[in-house]
Amino acid sequence: AAGKFMSEKMNDKPQAEEAFKRAMQRGTPSAELVSQYATFLHADGNTAGAEKLFADAFSGNPANRYEMRLAAARYFEDEAEDLESASANCREAIKLNANDVRGIAQYAGLLEKHHKDYILSDKYYRQAIKMDPNHFDAMLGYASFLVNVRKNPDSAEHYLKLCLKRNPNEVGPLSAYARFLKTHRHDPAGALAHFRRASEQAKDDPDLHLELADFLIDDYPTYREFKKGRFDTAISLAEEHYVQAVQCAPRETTYMVALANFLAEQKRPKDAQVLLQQALTLAPDDAEALGAHAVLCEDKLKDFGAAEESYLSAIRADPRNAALLFNAAIFFKDKQKDYDKAEEYFQRAVDEAPHDPEINKAFGKFLIKCRQNRNLGAKYLKAAMTAGVRGEAGKEEAEDSSSSGEYETDSDDSETGSLMSERAPAKGKKGEKEKEDEGQNKKARLQKMVAKAKAEKAEKGGKDKTGKDCVVM
């Protein structure tokens, strides 16, 4: 506990490691301790040390081997992102104890995500639910499977409601159903109600506060409700939750950057600048904070010298970040009129994200309008068109420039199943619509940067602050 506190709250790595070492020497270490220490070592770049912890633990007390295999499977899946090792450890855990729903439910998810064995994944999910009808991780995983694989939102909603009925105050089911209502039922009011219930149950979860705030701004901007003698609006409520996210994790720069971006959008650039300076005091080489500061200086403060310095610092910190490279390319093209640098960063951005339609489109237009290279520009415009976001107008632009299982589900509350054996400026002033679109695109890129870590786990799921699975629909 001391090691985890020093690492997560105080950001004191030497003291955290010393605390972990002392704890490991006190008798046989628990699976929870080994998992926390391995996660700390992995975050510090010592992946070999993390793996050795588990290898040593496997040869320890036989009574702990099942829990150690489960802990290793979760570490390799959630932290190391080594799904093959996660699967191997999960299979070993099941061999040790085939009657524990946790191993069965996790392996069902790995069969879905890694092995793409959807038939067997389905059976494992059903078996896990049959083994423990109150195990919400299994039901949430299966609901996600039904939406993403089977394309059956009705059946997914059945399991989500069933899960909520049995676990009415659990954060995982509440937030999962909120995401489902937002994405698949287009019911922002219902989604907000469930997000708020979840945030009440997990007041100290910064990710949930951040998600709720982003939801209000992006998906429910019309929210307005009279409460306690005043009107709550999407803006006021979102700010409340952005602030709460920062308060929950005052040393985590991600939440400061999110709040700063929000303040900048609300025409409060000085407040945003103060917050970003605080973030950069904590982490001078934080690429997200440097990138957000660059955009703030460029778009709101009009301090292009500071913007350039921040862009270059951000790219030094994260040289393969396509969003940073793209924003820098746009900056050098539009503000500095340095087309050589703009082309360099466009090329680097497209090298990192070759299938990104916005980057290909912008690079193609730059090459045609600023470099008069119609043939090469057409190549990138066509790449953007292939990605399916340009529409008919985009097709014409590219052409002009290049011309020199059905599924049956349960209908009641009884789950059954069986286990089987496996991203040039035009002449003249830009129109208002074009400037608005450009601003929205930059905002979207910033949001992608802020949510980078979260997005990596949002493909299928992640963990809430309690360590439990948190499925993203």
N, C-alpha and C positions, 0 to 999 in steps of 0.2 A: 504494500500500500504506500509506503514511504517513497519507494523508487518510482512508482507510477505518478505520485503527487509531484515529486521533484522534476520529473520529466515533462508531464503534461501541463502543470499549473505554473511552476517556477522556471521551467526551461533551463534547469541546472543539470546538465548532462553528467558531469563528474560525480556530483553527489548522488544523482539517481543511480548511476552504475554501481557506486560503492554500496548503496542501500540494497540493490538487487543481489550483489555478491554476498553480502552478509546474510540475507534471507536464504540464499541457496545453500549456505553452509549449516543451516539449522535443521538438521535431520533430513529426511527424505522430502525433496521439494514436491509441491502439489502441481498438478497439470496447469492450474490457473497461474501459478507463479512462473513456471517455465514458459508459458504462453506470453505473459506480460513481458518477461525479460527478453524473449526472442523478438517480440514486436519492437521493443526498445532498440535492440541491436540492429535489427533490419532498418529501422528509421535512421540510424546512425551510419548506415552503409556497411555494417558488418554482417553480411548474409551468411558467411561461412560460420561465424560464431553462433548465429541463431540456429542454423541447422545442426551444429554439433551439440547444442543443448538438448535438442530432441533425440539425437542419436544416443547420447549418454543416458537420457531418461528411459529409453526403450529397454535398456539392459538393467534397469533398476528393479524396484519392487514389482513383482509380477501382478500384484493386486492393483497397481496404478496403470498398467499397460493400456487397458481399454481407454481410460480417460486421456492418457498421453497421446494415443493414436488419434482420438477425436480432436484434441487440441492441435496436433500437428496438421491434421487435415484442414482445420479452420485457418491456421497460420498460412499454409501454402496457398489456400484459395484466396483469402482476404488480404494478406500482406505481401507475400512473395509473388502472387498471381501465377503460380506454377500449378496449373490444374492437373497435370499428369501426376505430380507428387501428391497433390491433394487427393486424387482418386485412389492412388495406391494406399495411402494411409487410411482412407475411409474403408477400403476393402479389408484391410487388416483389422480394423476396429470391428467390422461386422463379423469377421471370423471369430473374434474373441467374444462377441456378444451380439447375436442375431436378434435378440429380443428387446433391444433398446431403440426407441423410435428416433433418437437423435442421429445416429449413424445412417439409418435407412433414409430419413428425410434429407440429410445432406447429400448422400449419394444420388438420390433422385435428381437433385439440382445439378450435380456434376454430370450425370448422364445426359441431362438436357443441354447444359451450356458447353461442355467439353466434348463429350463423345457423340452428341447429336443422335443419340439412340432414343427417339421419342417414345417408341412403344414400351421399351423397358422402363424409361423414366416415368411414364404414366403409371405403370404397375407398381413401381416403388413408392410413388406418391400415394397411391390408393392404399397400399399396404401400410404405410406409415400412419395414415389417417385411421385405418381400421385398428391398428395397434393402440392408438391413443387419440380418440375423437376430440380431446380437448387440447391437443398439441397445435397451437396456432401457427408455429413455423411451417409445419407440414401443410396446413390448409392454405396459408398465404402463398407458399411456394407453388402449390397446385393451382391456385387461382391465377397466379402470374403465368404459369404454363398454359392454362386454358386460354388466356388472352393472347399471349405472344406466339404460341405454337399452334394451338387448335383454332384460333380466331373465333372463339366462342365466348363473348362477353357475358351472355346470359348465364351460362353455367358458372363462369368465374364469379359473377355476382352472387350466385347461390352460395358458394363456399365462403365468400367474404362476409355475407350476412350471417351465415351460420357461425363463422369464427367470431364475429362481433357479439352474437347472442351468447356465446359461451365465454367470451373474454371482453365484456363491455367496457372495461376501463384500461385495457392494455394499449400502449402507444402504437405497437406494430399494426394491429388490425385497424385501429382508428385512422392512422395516417395512410395505410394502404387503400382503405375504402375511399378516403378523401381524394387520393390520386386517381382512383378508378372513376369516381364521379366527375372529376375535372376532365379527364381525357376521353372517357368512353361514353359518358352520359351527358356531357356538356352542361352540367348542373353546378355552376359556381357557388350558388347559395348553399347547396347541400355539402359541397366540398369544403367550404369555409367552416360550416358548422362542425364537421368532423376534424378538420385541422385544428380548430380552436379547442375542441375537447382533448385532442392529443397533446397540444401545447400545455394545457392545464395539468395533465398527468406527468409531463416531463418539462417542468419549468426551467431546468438547468441544461436542456439540450440545445446548443446553439444552432445545430444544423436544422432542427425542426423550426425554430424561430425564423431562420433565414429562408427556409422553403416557404413558410407561410407568407412572409413579407414579399418574396418574389411572386408568389401566386396572386396576391392582391394587385400588384403593379401590372403584371403581365396578363392575367386571366380574368380578373374581376375589378377593373378600374371604375366600374359604375357603382360599386358598393357604397351604401349610405344608410346609416341607421341612427335613430335618436336614442341615446342611452345616457342615463345619469345626468340629464339636464343639458346635454350637448349632442351635436351630430358627430358620429364617427364616420369617417370617409376612408376610402381605400388608401389615400395618402397618409392620413394621420395614423391609421392602424398599422400600415406597413412600417412607418417610421418607428412606432412603438416596438415592433418586433425586431427590426434591424438593430435598434439600441439594445434590446434584451439579448440578442445574439452576442454582441460585443461584451456586454456585462457578464455573460456566462463564460466567455473565454477571452479575458482581457489581454492575454499575451499572444493570441492567435490573429495574425494579420489578415487572414482571409475575410473575417467578419468586419474588420475595420475598412477594408477595401470595398466591400459590398455597401456598407453604410455611406462611405465617401462618394461612391458612384451615384447612390440615391440622392444625396444632398446636392451633388452637382447638377443632376437632372431637375431638381427643385429650385434651381437658380440660387443656390447657396454655396458658391465656389470657395469662399473664404473658409467656411466651416469644413468643407471637404478637404481643403489644403491642410488645415490643422490636423485633421484625422490622419491623412496620409503621411504627414511628417512624423506623427507619433508612431505609425506603423514602421516607417523607415528607420526610426530611432531604435526600435526593437530588432528589426531585421534589415540592415542596410542593403543587402543583396537580394531582397525578396523581389522576384521578377513580376509578380502580380501587382504589388504596390508600386514598383517603378513604372510599370506599364500604365497603370491607372493615373499616376502622377503626370506622365507624359501627355496623356489624352486631356487631362484637366488643364494643363498649361497650354496645350495647343488650342483646344476648343473654347474654354471658358475664360482663362486668364490672358490669353493671347501673348504669352511669353514664349516665343518660339525657341529662344536660346535654351531656356530651361527644359522645354519639351524635347529638344534634340538630345540634350545631355541625358535625360531620363530614358529616352528610347534606347540610346546606345548602351547605357548601363543595364537596362532590362535585358537586352539581347545578349550582353556578355554573361549575364546571370543564367539565361535560358536560351542558348543559341539555336535550339531547334523548335522553338515555340512559333508555330505558323501564324497565330493571331498577332503576336508581337511583331513578327517580320512584316506582316501585311499592313498593320497600322503604321509602321515606320515607312514603308514604301509609299503609302498614301500621303503621309506627312511630307516626305521629301519631294514628292510630285506636286502637291497642291500648295504647300506653304513655303518651302525652300526653293522650289523650282530647280532642284538638283536632280536632273533626270538620270545621271549616271548612278547615283546612290539609289534612286528609286528603282531603277531596273535591277540593281544588285539585290535589293531586298524583295522585290517581286519574285525574282528567280529563286531565291532561297525559300520564300514562302511556298511557292508552287512545288519546289522539290520536296518539302516536308509534307505538303498536303496536295498531292497530285490530282486528287479527285474532288477537291473543294470547288463547287461551281462559282462561288463569289470571287475567289482568288483568280481562277482561270478567266473569268469574264473581265475583271478589272485589269489584269495583265494584258489580255488581248486588246482591249480598248487603248491602253497605254501604248502598246507597241504600234498600233495603227495611227493614233493621233499625235503622239509625241516623238516616235521614232520612224514614222512613215514606212514601217515594215508590215505591209498588208498581209503578206503570205504567212509570216510567223504569227501575226496577231490573229488571223483567221483560225489558225490551229488551236489556239487557246479558247477562242470564242466557241469553236465547235466542241471542245472538251467540256465547256460549261453547259452547252446545249445538251450534250449527251447525258450530263448529270440530271437533266430533267427539270431545271428551274427557270429556263429562259423564256419558254412559251413561243408563240408564233412570231412575235416581234423580234425576239432573239434569233430565231431561225433565219429570218430575212436579213438581219444584220450580218450574221455569219456568212450567208450565201452571197450577199452583195460584196463583202470585203474579199471573198476568195475568188470572185469572178474576174479580176484583171487576170381437303378430306371431310367428307361428312363425319360427324362425331356424335355419339350418343352419350348422354350424361344422366346421372341420378336425378330424380325429381323429388326425393324426400331427404330426410336427415340421416339416413343410414348409409354410411360409406362402406363399400366392400371392394375388395381387390385381392389379387394373389401375387406372390413374388415369383419372378422367373430367374433361372440360372443364366446375364449381361447388356468564296472573298477583283498632256494632253488636255489637261483641262480644256474644255470646249471654249471656243472663242466667244467673248461676251460674258455677260453675267449669268451665273447659274440660276435656273428657275427655282422657285420656292420648293416645289415638289422634289426636285433632285437633291436640294440641300437637306430637306427633311429626311429623305430616304437615306442619304449618306450618314446623317446623324444617327438614325435608327440602326443602320448597319454597324456603326462603330460601337454603339451601346450594346448591340447583340454580341459583338466580338468580346467586349469587356466582360459581359456576363459569362461568356464561355470561359474566359480566363479565371474569373472569380470562382466559378463552379468546377474547375478542372478536376480537382481531386474527387469531388462528389460525383461528377459525371462519369468518372471511370468505374464507379461502383453502381451507378444507376442503370446500367444495361439490364441487369436482372435484380439486383438488390445490394444491400450493404448491411451495416450494423448501426443500431441506435446506440445511445450512450450507455445503455445497460449491457451491451454486448450481445443482444438478441438480434436475430435476423430481422431486417426491415425491408420488405419487398417493395420495389418501385414498379408500378404498373405501366 
